[in-house]
Amino acid sequence: MNFEIQLRLWYSENKRSLPWRKTKNPYNIWLSEVIMQQTRIAQGTKYYHHFISTYPTVKDLANAPLDAVLKSWEGLGYYSRARNLHLAANQIVTLFHGNFPKDYSTLLSIKGIGPYTAAAISSICFKEEIAVVDGNVYRVLSRIYGIETPINSSAGIKQFNQLAQKLIKGCPLPGDYNQAIMEYGALHCTPKNPKCNTCIFSSTCVAYNTNTVEKLPVKTKAKPVKDRFLSYLILFKDNKIAVEKRTHKDIWQGLFQFPLIETENGNATVLKGTKMAEPVKHLLSHQRLHITFWQIKHPEQLPKTTYHWVDVDMLQTLAFPIVLKRFIDANLLHL
Ligand code: SF4
């Protein structure tokens, strides 16, 4: 029995029951794929239900204010994905009359829809033979075929894509096959302690038979993490608090924050204020943020940025990065 049929059989018996697997509606599949790239199944399922009930169609998402979409996304991180989600919904409404394009290449032309998402939508919803290649697929293929090319090198990306594409060719249910190989990586051929003893591929798996399972897939070293030192200034005036929107191209673009002073080494010596809470460390993919919150007394201590005053109660309705939201919940909302 060939690889693709074996996988699909395994999938039909072992797949998890997930809400987006009950539909072929491209809007639902798209939302689930974008959300699940950010988080684990349990948390992602909650966000998926929230998005589907708040924005039942792509038109509803396009018509919603960006701030509301960012608020819905709050806690998932990588806010550029939420901005792209909103932009893409608008493109689908204006350029395609609210209907998702049915083919991979047209899907790729939409803002924020990359090769992975376009492959998932076109194969699952429209049976196009385009292979998805995510972390699970890299792992399963590198082990079964014993491929040592680094998966984050351009040669590796090309090699794995070509192999994946060869495997899906002629498959009658390419969407099921794509989901099957990802599910196999998520449940069976896992990063740590894969279940090789009960694996349907153990007799042919190169990694298993050459004792190299732990070594594959190969990845070249990630770039170093950068430290950033952020001092947020908390200033009240008549029961209102100063906030600003991050508009520049950087982390958290489009989200709200308190007026900010960023320094090279964390010495915000210009400040005359009191620290409001213990400094917080917050990790992003390539940045380590060291965050301090200062309560200050006078507006002239604020940096020369565009800030405005909002009621403290209003903070709950604005989209803040999760680390600031936690500070607000713990320190400001009971004031
Ligand atoms: S034998 Fe082990 S390493 Fe090979 S595919 Fe199966 S689970 Fe993965």
Residues whose N, C-alpha, C, O or C-beta is under 5 A from the ligand:
A	BS01	SF4	R143 H188 C189 P194 K195 C196 C199 F201 S202 C205 A207 Y208 V213
